[in-house]
Amino acid sequence: KKHATSKIRIFDDLQNVNTSGFRGEALPSIASISRLRMATAAKDSKLGTRITIEGENEPNIEDFATPQGTKIEVADLFFNTPVRSKYLKRISTELQHIVKIVTIEAIRRPDVAFNLEHGERKIIDAPKSDLKTRIGVLLGNDAAKELIEIKGDSEDFQIRGFLTKPAISRRTTSGLYLHINGRPVQARNVCYSIKGAYGSLLHDGHFPLGALFIEIPKSDVDVNVHPAKTIVRIAKEEHVNKKIRVVINETLAEHALIAHVDLSGSKTSFDSITDANTKTKQRQLNNIDSFQQEFEVDF
């Protein structure tokens, strides 16, 4: 049902939301303009449930034998509101949005297999794996070969993930996936802190590729900034950004990318260290500056 949720029972729960979104909004929205069928079964349950909805009609709910998990099928988009289909963009544009969403979820959950097909073309084929393998599958072979592990923790801060060496970078943050307390987020200042940790090792205006998972006290993160909860506010942002820079800087130094960190300030200065093939690899990637340029679909 519209606006339904089981995540908030008391007012204070608004300040401690641990999940990534509201199915109570997403499911009724898509069901209202399509023919939707959902089959779901809890772990160790002998029988599941199937729900069938057509537009604004009342749902049909029945017991159903189905494996553990949830499967949602959506067909005939806008069958009951055809005029709204006119506002859709080109198929290639809409497909790119879908690919982006699936990629974000696939990086967040490497323990789950993801497959995305368009017609007869397989776009994403990501079997269950560890995080490093999953990032490599989604960002490409060049990135996979240059990934280095980022790991650090303290009393109120933990970071883990993988970033590319300076040889592989982009002009935008399209290949940089950030998560705070398990939630995929857009955090511009964090991206620039990551970039700052690389200093002059990166080409001007470039960012590394990869995925980072940052854990900080929940009380320091406000997730109620945007309905999609992809934009967050961090109470001690500079404190967090400084720790990110230090961990990345130390990791680059361990991989013979020499760096000197000034802990008293926000800047990181680097000695010039790049391997012989960095410039060659970078020239090959200079034209990859957005997701749209990277992903092309033939129709």
N, C-alpha and C positions, 0 to 999 in steps of 0.2 A: 504494500500500500504506500501511497505517496507520503513522504516525510516520516516513514516508519524507521525506527532504529532501536536496537537493544543495547547500544553502547552508552547511553546517557540515562541514568536513573535518578541522579540528584544533581543540583546546580553545579556543585564543585567538580563534577566529572568533566565539565567543559574545559577545565584547566589541566586535565590529565588524560587527554585522548591519545591512546596508544596505537590505534589503527590508522589506515592510510586513506580512508574515504568513507562514503556513506552509500552502501548498497541500497538503502531505503530511498535514496534519490535516483540512483542510476537505473535500477531495475524497472521501477514504474515508468520512468521517462522513456526508456527504449521500448517497453511493452506497449505503451500507449500509441505507438506509431508503427507497430510491426506485429507479426505473428511469432510469438515467443514460446519456446518449450524448454523447461528446465527439469533435469533429473538430478537428484542429490541423495546421498546416503552418508551417514556418519560412520566413523570408525567402529568396526566390530558389530555394526547393525545387521540384522538378518534381512531387512527389507527397507527400501528407500521410498522416496516420494517423487512423483512427477507432477509438475504444474504446467498447464497449457493456458495461454492467454492470447486473445485476438483483439488487439486495440483496447478500447475502453470497456470491453465486455467483462463480465465476472469470470474469474479464473476457475478452471476445472482442476481439482486436486484429487489425486488418487495414489494408492499404494503402488509401488513399482519396483521390480527387481533390477538393481543397477549396482555397479561396482562402487567402492568407496570413493568419495569425491563429488564434485559438481560439474555437470555438463550443461551448457546453455547454448541453445540454437536460436538464431534470429533470422527470420526470413521475411521477404516482401516488405522492405522498409517503405514507409509512407503509403502503404496500400490504401489507407483510409483518409489520408491527407495529401493527395498527390501534388497539390500546389506547393507544398513545402519542399518537395524534391527539386524544384527549380532553383533553390538557393544553394544547392550543393555545388562544389567546385568540380573541376575536371577529375576524372577517375584517378589519374596519376597523383594529383594533389591529395585527394582523400586517402589514397593508398599510403602515401608517405606519412600521413598523420597516424594511420593504423600501425605502420611499421615502427614508428617512433614509440608508440605506447607499448607495443609488444616487446620491443628492445629494452625499455626501462624495466618492465616486469621480469623479463628473462634474466637481466643482470642481478636484480634484487633476489631472485630465487633460483640459483643454479641447481638446487636439489629437485627442481621440477622441469620436465621436458617441455619445450615449446616448439610448435610447428606452425608456420604461416604459409599459406598457399594462395596464389591468385590465378584462377584458371588452372592451367596445367603447369604453371611455373611455381617452384618451391622457392620462397623468398627467405624464410628463416627455418633452419633445421638444427635445433640445439638440444641434444639429448642431455640427460642428467650428467652433471660433472662437478668438478671443483670450480671455484670462482675464477681462477686464472684461465683455465681452459674455456670457460663460458665467455669471458671478456674477449679472448682471442677469436673465438668463433664469430662473435658479433661485430668486432671491429676490424677483422681482416688479418691475413697472414703477416703482413709487414708489422702491424702493431703487436701481434702475438709474440714475434721474435724479440721484441725490444721491451717487454714488460718487466718491471722490477717491483718487488714486494715492498709495500709501505706498511710499517707496523710500529706502534708506540702506545704507551699507556701511562697514566698517572692516576692520582686519587680521584680526580674529577673529569678525566678526559681519556678517551681511547680512540684510536684510529687504526684501520686496517684496510687493505685493498691493494691495487696494482696501478701503476702509472707507467707510461712509456718513457724511455730515455729520450734525450733531446733530439735524436735523429728523426723521431716521428712526432709531428705536431700539426696543429691546424690554426687557421686564423680566427676561428670561433671556438666556443665551448661545446660545439655539437657532439664531440666525442668524449666529453667529460661528464661522468654520471656521479652525482653526489647524493649521499643518504645521511640523514641525521636521525639518530635513534630509530633506524630501520625504515625511515620514510624517504622516498625519493623527493628531492627538493631542488628548487632553483635558488642558488645563493651566490649572487654576483660577487660579493666581497670575498667569499671563501675561494671562488675561482681565481680571483686576482691574488690572493695569498698564495695559492698553489703556484701560479705563474711567477710570483715574486721569489719563491724559494728556488726556482731554476735560474733566476737572474739572467745574465748574458748568455747562458748556455742555449736559451731558446732564441729563435729569430724574433725580431721586433713584432709585437702584437700577437704572437702565437701562444697556444696553450697545449699542454700535453694531452694525451688520450688516456682513458682508463676509468676506473671506478673506485671511489673511496666510501667507506662506511665509518661515520663518526658517532661516537656515543658521548653525550654530555648529560648533566642532570636535567631531568624532564622539566623541572621548575624553571630552568633557564631558557626554555624554548616555547615560544608562542606559536601554535599551529593554526590559530583562528584568524589569520590574516586574509586568507583567500578561500572561497568555497571548495576549491579543489585540494586545498591544504598542501600545495606544492611550493608555496612561498612561506617562509617562516621568519620570525624575528628571534635573534639570539641576544639574551640579556647581557652577556659578557663577551661580546663578539670579538673585540680586539684581543682579549685573553685567549680565546679559542684559536683565532687566526695566527697568533704568535706561535702557539704550540704546533699548529699544522706546519708552519714554515720551518720550524726547528727540526721536526721529525723528517720531513722531506729532504731538507738540506743535509742532515746527517746520513740519510740513506743514499743520496747522490754521492756523498764523499766516500761511502763504503764501496761504491761501484767505480772508484777511480775518477769520478767527476768532482774535482777538488772544489770545496766551498769553504768560506769562512763566515760564520754567523755572528752578527752583532746582536747579542741578546738584549741590549739596552734600548734598542730602537726597533723600528718596524721594517727596516730595509736589510737585505741580504746581498753582500757583494761576493763576486765569484772570480777566481782565477780562470783564465781561458783554457778549458780542457774539452776538446771534442775529438772523437776518433776520426780517422781519415775518411771514412765513407759517410760521415754525418751530412756533409753538404750535398753529396750526391743523392742520398736518400731524401733530403729535404726538398731538393729541386723537383723530385718526382711527386712530392705531396703538396707543393705550393698552390696547385689549382684546386685542392680539396678544401674549400673553406666554408662549406655548409652541407647540411644533410641532403639537401636537394641535389647538390652537385655530385655528391657521393653516390646517391641512389637513383638510378634511372630505370624506368619501366617502359617496355615497348608495348604498344597497343595497336 
